[in-house]
Amino acid sequence: MIELVPLFMFAAVFAALILGYPAGATLAGVALAFALGGALFGVFDLGDLGFLPGRLFGIVTNQTLLAVPLFVFMGVMLEKTRIAERLLACLTGLMSGARGGLACAVILVGMLMSASTGIVGATVVTLGLIALPTMLKAGYDSRVATGTIAATGTLGQIIPPSIVLVLLGDVLSNAYSQAQLEQGIFAPQTVSVGDLFAGALIPGLLLVVFYLAFILITAWLRPERLETNVEQMGERPSAKELALGLAPPLVLIVAVLGAILGGYSTPTEAAGVGAFGAVLLALAYGRLNLSTLRETSRETLKTTAMVFFILVGASIFSLVFRAYGGDELVRAVFEDMPGGAIGALIIVMFVLFLLGFILDFIEITFVVVPIVGPVLLAMGFDPVWLGIMIAINLQTSFLTPPFGFSLFYLRGVTPASVTTPSIYRGALPFIGLQILMLGLLVLVPELATWLPYALR
């Protein structure tokens, strides 16, 4: 019976999260309750909690995690100063007159926003507010318009510098080291957040190409579902307007990614450059004032506090979970699965996909990945490839009806004239494209692994 305690812990956390309790408090509270209960029955040594201060000190001194507030600040600053609106206006005018041009502009702007914010909710809501009314006025079928926006918003999961990849990279780095030590490798190889950024670049850009191709094919086969009122797209911008609208954000994003991928700086240092660059952009556009700075700082603080609170709770949970032998239980279950390593991977991906309906990426990254990651990595899966597979899998989950977070975000800013079933149907083709991307990664792992290892 004692060996099943880790499963009871996980079930208790799952039930509490379903009931709506805060993730960080739930993780810590359930873990401590099981620790104290186990001590009362003589099956848990409270001395194991003595490792907790060292774990928490490791969290607050983790240099990689400093990138989180800096990237959040950069993204929120670009959002609050409405630079994304200027980007969309420039690209929309540039593509005016072309069937499907407005949707393509939305995809490209969403790609740039995803690269700058890295937060699904922020991208979906922003695009829903500034692009959806224009698309509907231009005559777009509501399914195409909402599907494009919801799918483009999920690119924040995979386009670097994504916060998801920062957190996932830190967790997978620890899991990879643990897996190698358990195999008797005492000089373990490492995987960094920069490796995950490099690994996500090609799959992320391929997804953008898939989305654009879908719009162009729809324009060819079903033109009536796209623009019927091209006057709504605005005038074509001049070369000066185009340069002023596109160049600064592009330079900022390329500088941040180039510094990381080129090995000139760590993700944390590049995040600092990005945050400072976002402030300079806001000043250059005349959009920076005390109110904007206050709102940006408040949003950054709220998001960062949430991330670290969950991380502290997850650290307490994993300590008690492992003290009860949870990692050995998971490893035994995986080793006994039919299909070996491939079977274990399929099961984990399916479970993560389902969890994506009810938990956000932070909870999944800090709670589930540390449990299953070391076992899968010990089975021989490449850590970068596994990280990209997890990110795209969660991206697909967040887009899948009826529980996808991206669809909920979009529903909140969509006019009542657009029905919920229309939003769901609009997402289906893009879900298929993301599943296609997962299949390509299985068939051609080099799509994720070639660039990071080439840059080393």
Salt bridges, closest charged atoms under 4 A:
GLU85 OE2 - ARG82 NE 2.86
ASP141 OD2 - ARG143 NH2 2.95
ASP141 OD2 - ARG225 NE 3.89
GLU182 OE1 - ARG331 NH2 2.54
ASP195 OD2 - ARG456 NH2 2.66
GLU224 OE2 - ARG222 NE 2.78
GLU295 OE1 - LYS80 NZ 3.92
GLU299 OE2 - LYS302 NZ 3.87
ASP327 OD2 - ARG322 NE 3.98
